[in-house]
Amino acid sequence: MGQAAVRAIVSGLVQGVGYRFYAIGHARRLGLTGYAKNLPGGNVEAYAEGERGLLEEFLKLLRAGPAAADVSGVSVEWAKPSGRYKSFSIEY
């Protein structure tokens, strides 16, 4: 499987519950690059680049979320990787 990129918009109770830090921990463990950020309106955006199989695993983890979160949905958009991210971090 080749390199890919995925943008996920996570809805539900996902702000103020450590969701971005949860996403970052798993993305770094999987060796992905990109970012997580809060969006106006209460959703979280996660953008990740890496090996397609690892991105699929990351999406499963995003759908589960940390214990304090209540994920109601994850919309997913696949893309070609840009290669511009060196690590996975929080964007504001």
C-alpha contacts under 8 A as a table, 3 or more apart, distances in Angstrom:
res1	aa1	res2	aa2	distance
1	M	51	E	6.72
1	M	52	R	6.10
1	M	53	G	7.01
2	G	51	E	5.76
2	G	52	R	6.14
3	Q	49	E	7.25
3	Q	50	G	5.25
3	Q	51	E	4.48
3	Q	52	R	5.78
3	Q	80	K	7.83
3	Q	81	P	6.88
4	A	49	E	5.79
4	A	50	G	5.68
4	A	51	E	6.05
4	A	52	R	5.48
4	A	55	L	7.85
4	A	78	W	7.36
4	A	79	A	6.41
4	A	80	K	5.38
4	A	81	P	5.20
5	A	47	Y	7.31
5	A	48	A	5.61
5	A	49	E	4.23
5	A	50	G	6.45
5	A	52	R	7.69
5	A	55	L	7.62
5	A	78	W	5.83
5	A	79	A	5.02
5	A	80	K	5.51
5	A	81	P	4.72
5	A	82	S	7.88
6	V	47	Y	5.75
6	V	48	A	5.49
6	V	49	E	6.55
6	V	55	L	7.19
6	V	76	V	6.78
6	V	77	E	5.67
6	V	78	W	4.50
6	V	79	A	5.92
7	R	45	E	7.11
7	R	46	A	5.82
7	R	47	Y	4.40
7	R	48	A	6.61
7	R	76	V	5.82
7	R	77	E	5.19
7	R	78	W	6.47
7	R	79	A	7.82
8	A	45	E	5.74
8	A	46	A	5.17
8	A	47	Y	6.31
8	A	59	L	7.80
8	A	74	V	6.15
8	A	75	S	5.49
8	A	76	V	4.61
8	A	77	E	6.48
9	I	43	N	6.66
9	I	44	V	5.82
9	I	45	E	4.59
9	I	46	A	6.49
9	I	74	V	5.52
9	I	75	S	5.20
9	I	76	V	6.74
10	V	14	V	7.33
10	V	43	N	5.58
10	V	44	V	5.15
10	V	45	E	6.24
10	V	46	A	7.75
10	V	62	L	7.55
10	V	63	R	7.77
10	V	71	V	6.91
10	V	72	S	7.73
10	V	73	G	5.87
10	V	74	V	4.49
10	V	75	S	6.65
11	S	14	V	6.63
11	S	42	G	7.25
11	S	43	N	4.82
11	S	44	V	6.77
11	S	71	V	5.93
11	S	72	S	5.58
11	S	73	G	5.17
11	S	74	V	6.28
12	G	42	G	7.59
12	G	43	N	6.89
12	G	69	A	7.72
12	G	70	D	5.65
12	G	71	V	4.63
12	G	72	S	4.62
12	G	73	G	6.73
13	L	17	V	7.68
13	L	42	G	7.52
13	L	43	N	7.97
13	L	69	A	5.37
13	L	70	D	4.83
13	L	71	V	6.09
13	L	72	S	7.70
14	V	17	V	6.10
14	V	18	G	7.76
14	V	19	Y	5.72
14	V	42	G	7.02
14	V	43	N	6.42
14	V	44	V	6.58
14	V	69	A	5.33
14	V	70	D	6.57
14	V	71	V	6.60
15	Q	18	G	7.13
15	Q	19	Y	6.53
15	Q	38	N	6.87
15	Q	42	G	6.09
15	Q	43	N	6.97
15	Q	44	V	7.09
15	Q	69	A	7.98
16	G	19	Y	7.43
17	V	66	P	7.68
17	V	68	A	5.53
17	V	69	A	5.77
18	G	21	F	5.40
18	G	22	Y	6.18
18	G	66	P	7.21
18	G	68	A	7.73
18	G	69	A	7.93
19	Y	22	Y	4.99
19	Y	23	A	6.19
19	Y	65	G	6.64
19	Y	66	P	6.24
19	Y	69	A	6.92
20	R	23	A	5.02
20	R	24	I	6.13
20	R	36	A	5.69
20	R	37	K	6.69
20	R	38	N	7.80
20	R	44	V	7.53
20	R	90	I	7.02
21	F	24	I	5.02
21	F	25	G	6.08
22	Y	25	G	5.28
22	Y	26	H	6.43
22	Y	65	G	7.26
22	Y	66	P	6.27
23	A	26	H	5.39
23	A	27	A	6.01
23	A	36	A	7.00
23	A	46	A	7.65
23	A	61	L	7.91
23	A	62	L	6.76
23	A	65	G	7.97
24	I	27	A	5.05
24	I	28	R	5.99
24	I	35	Y	7.53
24	I	36	A	7.09
24	I	88	F	6.19
24	I	89	S	6.33
24	I	90	I	7.58
25	G	28	R	5.41
25	G	29	R	6.20
26	H	29	R	5.01
26	H	30	L	6.15
26	H	58	F	7.00
26	H	61	L	7.72
27	A	30	L	5.13
27	A	31	G	6.17
27	A	32	L	5.10
27	A	33	T	7.08
27	A	48	A	7.64
27	A	58	F	6.68
27	A	88	F	6.66
28	R	31	G	4.91
28	R	32	L	5.76
28	R	33	T	7.34
28	R	87	S	7.54
28	R	88	F	6.27
29	R	32	L	7.73
30	L	54	L	6.44
30	L	58	F	7.73
31	G	50	G	7.34
32	L	48	A	6.11
32	L	49	E	5.64
32	L	50	G	5.13
32	L	51	E	7.91
32	L	54	L	7.82
32	L	55	L	7.70
32	L	87	S	7.19
32	L	88	F	6.65
33	T	48	A	5.45
33	T	49	E	5.25
33	T	50	G	6.74
33	T	85	Y	5.66
33	T	86	K	6.10
33	T	87	S	4.57
33	T	88	F	4.46
34	G	46	A	7.63
34	G	47	Y	5.30
34	G	48	A	4.46
34	G	49	E	6.10
34	G	85	Y	5.57
34	G	86	K	7.67
34	G	87	S	6.26
34	G	88	F	4.57
34	G	89	S	6.60
35	Y	46	A	5.80
35	Y	47	Y	5.37
35	Y	48	A	6.56
35	Y	88	F	5.13
35	Y	89	S	4.79
35	Y	90	I	5.36
35	Y	91	E	6.12
36	A	44	V	6.94
36	A	45	E	5.59
36	A	46	A	4.29
36	A	47	Y	6.39
36	A	88	F	7.86
36	A	89	S	6.50
36	A	90	I	5.00
36	A	91	E	6.10
37	K	44	V	5.65
37	K	45	E	5.36
37	K	46	A	6.59
37	K	90	I	5.71
37	K	91	E	5.10
37	K	92	Y	5.96
38	N	42	G	6.96
38	N	43	N	6.14
38	N	44	V	4.51
38	N	45	E	6.33
38	N	92	Y	7.19
39	L	42	G	5.99
39	L	43	N	5.27
39	L	44	V	5.52
39	L	45	E	6.66
40	P	43	N	6.98
48	A	55	L	7.20
48	A	88	F	7.72
49	E	55	L	7.33
49	E	81	P	5.74
49	E	82	S	7.93
49	E	83	G	7.65
50	G	54	L	6.90
50	G	55	L	6.49
50	G	81	P	7.64
51	E	54	L	5.41
51	E	55	L	6.31
52	R	55	L	5.04
52	R	56	E	6.30
53	G	56	E	5.13
53	G	57	E	6.45
54	L	57	E	5.03
54	L	58	F	6.18
55	L	58	F	4.87
55	L	59	L	6.22
56	E	59	L	5.11
56	E	60	K	6.48
57	E	60	K	5.16
57	E	61	L	6.48
58	F	61	L	5.09
58	F	62	L	6.20
59	L	62	L	4.90
59	L	63	R	6.20
60	K	63	R	5.17
60	K	64	A	6.47
61	L	64	A	5.09
61	L	65	G	6.11
62	L	65	G	5.17
62	L	74	V	7.71
63	R	71	V	6.37
63	R	73	G	7.17
63	R	74	V	6.41
64	A	71	V	6.90
65	G	69	A	5.97
65	G	70	D	7.27
65	G	71	V	6.54
66	P	69	A	5.50
67	A	70	D	7.96
71	V	74	V	7.72
82	S	85	Y	7.76
83	G	86	K	7.82
85	Y	88	F	7.36
